[in-house]
Amino acid sequence: EFAALCLAEGIAPPDDLVAEDLGLQPVLLVAAPALGVPKQASLADLSRFPWVMNETGCGFRAFLRRTFETARLPFQVGVEALSADLRMSLVA
């Protein structure tokens, strides 16, 4: 069996797995212009808003949650949506 994983920079897959690095994948955060989120937003700026995210179990969502918790900032999921198209329309 195979799986594609997105790991945070500096995090390696478990030693008992054979892994092939497929390269870096950029992450793009989007927000409706009406929210007035700064282009160079800090975690504190982003923590003021509810997020539109994948369902619980998503590794990226878990990474974001840990990042906010480490900074002692709130991380609120406003909507869970499986489809990327649906997430983008909800943000717009």
C-alpha positions as CSV (number, residue, x, y, z in Angstrom):
1,E,0.0,0.0,0.0
2,F,1.0,3.6,-0.6
3,A,0.2,6.9,1.0
4,A,1.0,10.5,0.2
5,L,1.9,12.6,3.2
6,C,2.3,16.3,3.8
7,L,4.8,16.8,6.6
8,A,5.9,20.0,8.1
9,E,9.5,21.1,7.3
10,G,12.0,19.3,9.4
11,I,9.6,16.4,10.2
12,A,10.7,13.0,8.9
13,P,8.4,10.0,8.3
14,P,8.7,7.1,10.7
15,D,11.9,5.1,10.4
16,D,10.0,1.8,9.7
17,L,8.6,3.2,6.4
18,V,10.3,3.5,3.0
19,A,9.8,7.0,1.8
20,E,10.5,9.0,-1.3
21,D,10.6,12.8,-1.0
22,L,8.5,14.3,-3.8
23,G,9.5,17.9,-3.0
24,L,8.1,20.9,-1.3
25,Q,4.4,21.7,-1.7
26,P,3.5,25.4,-1.1
27,V,0.6,26.2,1.1
28,L,-1.7,29.1,0.3
29,L,-3.9,30.7,2.9
30,V,-6.9,32.6,1.5
31,A,-9.4,35.0,3.0
32,A,-12.3,37.1,1.8
33,P,-11.0,40.6,1.0
34,A,-13.8,42.1,3.2
35,L,-12.1,40.6,6.3
36,G,-9.1,42.9,5.9
37,V,-6.5,40.3,6.8
38,P,-3.0,41.8,6.3
39,K,-1.0,40.4,3.4
40,Q,1.8,39.6,5.9
41,A,-0.5,38.2,8.5
42,S,0.8,37.0,11.9
43,L,-0.6,34.0,13.8
44,A,-2.2,36.5,16.1
45,D,-3.9,38.2,13.1
46,L,-5.1,34.8,11.8
47,S,-6.3,33.6,15.2
48,R,-9.1,36.2,15.2
49,F,-11.0,34.3,12.5
50,P,-12.8,31.0,12.3
51,W,-11.3,28.7,9.7
52,V,-12.8,26.6,6.9
53,M,-11.0,23.3,7.1
54,N,-10.9,19.6,6.2
55,E,-12.6,17.3,8.6
56,T,-10.8,16.1,11.8
57,G,-8.1,13.7,10.9
58,C,-6.5,16.0,8.3
59,G,-2.7,16.2,9.0
60,F,-2.6,19.9,7.9
61,R,-5.4,20.8,10.2
62,A,-3.6,19.1,13.1
63,F,-0.4,20.9,12.2
64,L,-2.2,24.3,12.2
65,R,-3.9,23.5,15.5
66,R,-0.6,22.6,17.2
67,T,1.0,25.7,15.7
68,F,-1.7,28.0,17.2
69,E,-1.7,26.1,20.5
70,T,2.1,26.3,20.8
71,A,1.7,30.1,20.4
72,R,-1.1,30.0,23.0
73,L,-3.5,31.4,20.4
74,P,-7.1,30.2,19.7
75,F,-7.7,28.1,16.6
76,Q,-11.4,27.9,15.8
77,V,-12.8,25.8,13.0
78,G,-16.0,27.4,11.8
79,V,-16.9,24.9,9.0
80,E,-15.6,21.5,8.1
81,A,-15.8,20.8,4.4
82,L,-14.3,17.8,2.4
83,S,-14.2,19.4,-1.0
84,A,-11.6,22.0,-1.9
85,D,-14.1,23.8,-4.2
86,L,-16.6,24.0,-1.4
87,R,-14.0,25.3,1.1
88,M,-13.0,28.1,-1.4
89,S,-16.6,29.1,-2.1
90,L,-17.3,29.3,1.7
91,V,-14.3,31.5,2.2
92,A,-15.3,33.8,-0.7
